[in-house]
Amino acid sequence: MTIHKEGYTSIALCILFIFVLNAVIQFYYPQAYTIKWIIYILSFFLFIIILQFFRSPSITINEDETQVLCPADGKVVVIEETEETEYLKDKRIQLSVFMSPVNVHINRNPISGVVKYFKYNPGKYLVAWHPKSSTENERTTIVIENSAGVAVLFRQIAGALARRIVWYVKEGDTVGQGQQFGFIKFGSRVDVFLPLGSQIKVEIGEAVKGGRTILAELPKKVAVIKTEEVEATAIVSPKPAKNTNRKMA
């Protein structure tokens, strides 16, 4: 296991804080052995907490275009049908994963494909489990379309504690399933919006792992339905009438 690049500054600041705190205690209270040991122990635990928060475990990604991988470690807190109004503007199945401070906070692409849409939205800092946090909190919205033309929208959402969202993608990028697309510092949530008909593989309250847990299987007939709609449109559309008037000899 390694340390994620987003943690270098935070870890350095934590070490500086611990050093200054212990130096002050040593200078002003050289004989207060009980206080010093309490500070030593608290400093140790603070360092371990910061260190584990920015851990970056090595994982193996099994890419499958029919499946949607979980974008983050955490717990499933929402599975419901809803209206996606920002980009897709249709009904979707929303899955939300809450990330606590003890989870790995790397965010991974749920599917492979092309980034069709990206937008950063400034906003509030409601608690991550608040129903309106998906639309009112600071967030990023990303849409990836796979080779079959199926689009999946997902969001990084800041919370009351997590106020630092980092992303590594932009519109037009070709990305791989399970690759890192961002990082959220100190706990928050990720929403995924799936096409209706997707077969959900997780349950409310289930602990999930980013890049390893399969959230859902995409509907197999999405591309077929789109093709049939195009053909139906072509059949229904009336052809221009031919001129049947002829001049009498």
HELIX and SHEET records of a PDB file:
HELIX    1   1 LYS A    5  GLY A    7  5                                   3    
HELIX    2   2 TYR A    8  TYR A   28  1                                  21    
HELIX    3   3 TYR A   33  PHE A   53  1                                  21    
HELIX    4   4 SER A  133  GLU A  136  1                                   4    
HELIX    5   5 VAL A  222  VAL A  236  1                                  15    
SHEET    1   A 2 THR A   2  ILE A   3  0                                        
SHEET    2   A 2 ARG A  55  SER A  56 -1                                        
SHEET    1   B 3 GLN A  67  LEU A  69  0                                        
SHEET    2   B 3 ILE A 214  GLU A 217 -1                                        
SHEET    3   B 3 GLN A 199  ILE A 200 -1                                        
SHEET    1   C 8 THR A 174  VAL A 175  0                                        
SHEET    2   C 8 GLY A 113  ASN A 121 -1                                        
SHEET    3   C 8 ARG A 139  GLU A 145 -1                                        
SHEET    4   C 8 ALA A 151  ILE A 157 -1                                        
SHEET    5   C 8 SER A 188  PRO A 195 -1                                        
SHEET    6   C 8 ASP A  90  MET A  99 -1                                        
SHEET    7   C 8 GLY A  74  GLU A  84 -1                                        
SHEET    8   C 8 ALA A 207  VAL A 208 -1                                        
SHEET    1   D 3 ILE A 106  ARG A 108  0                                        
SHEET    2   D 3 GLN A 180  ILE A 184 -1                                        
SHEET    3   D 3 ILE A 165  TRP A 167 -1                                        
END                                                                             
